[in-house]
Amino acid sequence: MLHTLTLAELAARLAAGETTSVALTRHFLARIERLNPALNALITVTADAAQNAAAEADLRLAAGERGPLLGIPLIHKDIFCTDGVRTSCGSRMLDNFVAPYDATVVARLKAAGAVMLGKANMDEFAMGSSNETSYYGAVKNPWDPTKVPGGSSGGSAAALAAGLAPYATGTDTGGSIRQPAALTGVTGIKPTYGRVSRYGIVAFASSLDQAGVFARSAADAAAVLKAMAGFDPLDSTSVDVPVPDYTALLAAPDAAGAPLAGLKIGLLREFFDGLEPRNAALIHAALEVLTGLGATTQEVSLPNLPLSVPTYYVVAPAECSSNLSRFDGVRFGYRCAEPKDLVDLYKRSRGEGFGAEVKRRIMTGTYVLSAGYFDAYYLKAQKVRRLITDDFRAAFAAVDLVIGPTTPTPAFGLGAKVEDPVTMYLNDIYTIGANLAGLPAMSVPCGFVDGLPMGLQLIGPHFSEGKLLHAADRFQRATRWHLETARGYE
C-alpha cells in the first residue's frame, strides 16, 4: 500500500524503478477523490498540474537524479501562495484570488521535485483551533467524523492522517501545527521563528507565524524541513543561520543501548498542574520510554507561562488587525456588489468577506492598538511576552528540552465550542508559549484517550530542531503510536 510507506521507502521505490511518480500521484489522487468528500480536507485539487509535475519528476529520475522528495506528492495548506492556483486562506475574502507567484516554501519544495496534489482546508486566515471557521465548511477528523481535527492547519493534518498524501505543509501561529497533529495522530513540527521563510504566506500575526511540516514520523519531517529551511532575502525576518542535514543527524550512530544518553529533559510544572489524569498517564508513560533510552529528567518551572493565553490574544489580534487592513475590496479579493460610495465599498466588502471569528479578532486588535489603550493592553502584553521568553531561557540553561502534553484533551465534538470563543482559545494553552518565545516545538503521537489520539509536545531552544527531531525519532523507534491508522483509512 503506497500510502503507508515512509518518504525514504517511497524514494527508494522510485529510484529502483519499482513505481513512478505518475503512478504514485494517481494513487493519491484516487484516494482524494474517494475519501475527501467525507473529510472536506482539501479546498482545491490540482489533478492535471500534479500529473504534469509527476511526469517531469519521472524524467528527472530517468536521467539519474535522486532526492528524498523527488517525485513524491504533497498537499499545501491553502495559506501558501501558489502560482496560478487559487489561494483562498479558507476565506470568502480570497475565494477568487489566484496567486501570481509561489511562496518560498512552495518554490523550494517544487525545486526538490515535490508534486503538489492540492490545497488543504483551514480555519479562515488561520484563526481558529478546530478548523470550523473555514468559509468552505468544517474539516472532519478521520478518527471520528463527529470530532474536530484541530486548527488552523486541520485540513493538512486530516489529509495526512487519512493517507491522502505522504506529507503536508502547515503554519503555526499559536499551535496550529502541533495541536491538529496531536488530535489526528500525526507528527508535526514548528521550527524556530525565522528558520523557514514566511515570504508568500498570507499573514495573520507576523511576529508569530511560522511554516512547518506534517509527516508520518520525525524522520520524514526531517527530510522535508531540510528542503524548506534556510535564509531567504525576500523575508526580512528570515535568519541567516546554517541549516543542518537533519536526516544525517538522525542516521548518526548512538551509544550502545542509550540512544538519548546525556539528554536532559525538563518537565514543565505548569503543564502538569490540573492535567486530566488519563492524559497525564500517557505523558508519564512516554517519559518512561525516554528515560529508558538514556535521557534524564528534572522538573522546571516557567512562572509566567500561565499568562501566555491572554498575552497571545492581545498580540495576535493586534497584528491581525494591521495585516488584514489590506483587504478592502479595492485591489484584490472579495468586493461587494454595487457599492454606493467608497465607504460603503469598504464596509460591505469587509463585512461580507470576513467570517465571525476573523471579525472578532480584528475588532479586538483594533481596540488594543487604539489611542488610550495601547499602553494598557498591547505594550503590557509585549512586556509579559518578554518575561515568558526569559523563563524559557532560564529553563534551557538547565535542560536540553522541555516536554509536556500538546493539548489538554483529545479531539472535541464539532460545534462543541463554537459559541464559546474563550473555551476554544484555551485549547491552545500548552502550545502558545513556544510561539511567543519564537522556539521550535513539535508534537508526536503518544497514545489514545477514548479511542482518540493524543500528542507529546517537545520544545527546545532556538535552532534546536535537530535535537527535537532526534529525540522524537528515537521515541518513535521505540514505540508504535505513530504507525496507528484510523479505521477505514488503512
Secondary structure, 3 states (H helix, E strand, C coil): CHHHCCHHHHHHHHHHCCCCHHHHHHHHHHHHHHHHHHHCCEEEECHHHHHHHHHHHHHHHHCCCCCCCCCCEEEEECCECECCEECCCCCHHHCCCECCCCCHHHHHHHHCCCEEEEEECCCHHHCCCCCCCCCCCCCCECCECCECCCCCCHHHHHHHHCCCCCEEEEECCCCCCHHHHHHHCCEEEECCCCCCCCCCECCCCCCCCCEEEEECCHHHHHHHHHHHCCCCCCCCCCCCCCCCCHHHHHHCCCECCECCCCCEEEEEHHHHCCCCHHHHHHHHHHHHHHHHCCCEEEEECCCCHHHHHHHHHHHHHHHHHHHHHHCCCCCCCCCCCCCCCHHHHHHHHHHHHCCHHHHHHHHHHHHHHCCCCHHHHHHHHHHHHHHHHHHHHHHHCCCCEEEEECCCCCCCECCCCCCCHHHHHHHHCCCHHHHHHCCCEEEEEEEEECCEEEEEEEECCCCCHHHHHHHHHHHHHHCCHHHCCCCCCC
